[in-house]
Amino acid sequence: MDRSQGSTEGKPAGVIKALVIAVRPKQWAKNLIIYLAFFFTLNEYWSLGDAFAAVPLFGEATAAFVIFSALTGAVYLVNDIFDVERDRLHPRKRFRPIASGQLPVSVAWFAAVALIGLGLVAAFVFRPLFGVVSLAYVVSIVGYSVYLKQMVLIDVFTISGGFVLRAVAGAVVMQVPVSPWLFICTGLAALLLALAKRRSELVQAGENAGSQRESLQAYSLPFLDQLIALVATASVVAYSLYTFTAENLPENNAMMLTIPFVVYGLFRYLYLVHQTGVGENPEDLFFGDVSLAVAIALWLVSVALVLGLFRS
């Protein structure tokens, strides 16, 4: 492939379009985890008699979401800059804006630095502690893009840590206490997604695994399947314990009624990962598979009903 054919040098509109694609707005859905703290404090901080009581908290969560989305877009740019040569060997990633030459590396660097700078300044101005969490997120994910993704197991734990930091950011920015169980469940769920992502990458790469990512050749399908089974089990146990031990949940343990939706959703996800070989882009599964989307929706509705009907 002649990379010059896809070049948009001298075409500002084309560069802007390539930049928008490169920051991957679709992936920003991962930042919705920031709203977990808002959602799971329904029975303590929302007033059913005042329809506008939740507006300030929702506004703070949304501001945090916007800031984290800017930072997320920036770290995707950094990731693609460092992975440009590997991406050009990948059957799909070679079409990414930087790898294909549609987005000049210099422009990508400028946009990444600008987004990180503006995002961190906004975060520290908004809430200093939120700024610290945001900085930790940027450092960890940039570290992942530059080096940690090549380290076996450390790579998936770093991805998991990024999701936990998102959940922490939501609680910090709204200044609400959240059960540590929520962070544990978030970390385990994210670890499961990361392992499934590695499995999908390994299946698709085949004999070319080492050329696409050094750490991939150190993994094997049997090993990843064992880890996925272990983490999936731990996730169900952790969520189940959370439903009747967390202090901020209703005392009648009604949250246990939501466990079946979590178990079904998990089983459906594992089925898709193992039977269809997908998993590299979990957001496509969550929004593309009807059964999984319905399970998530029913879980959200059931949680809201439990927290709303059985207020502490």
NORQUISUL-V412598 format. One record per helix or strand of 2 or more residues. SS is the DSSP state (helix for helix, strand for strand). FROM is the first residue (numbers start at 1). LEN is the number of residues. Records with the same first field share a line. If there is no record, write none. Layout:
SS = FROM-LEN + FROM-LEN
This chain:
helix = 3-4 + 12-11 + 25-15 + 42-4 + 55-28 + 84-4 + 93-3 + 97-4 + 105-22 + 128-19 + 148-3 + 154-21 + 180-33 + 214-5 + 221-25 + 254-23 + 282-7 + 290-20
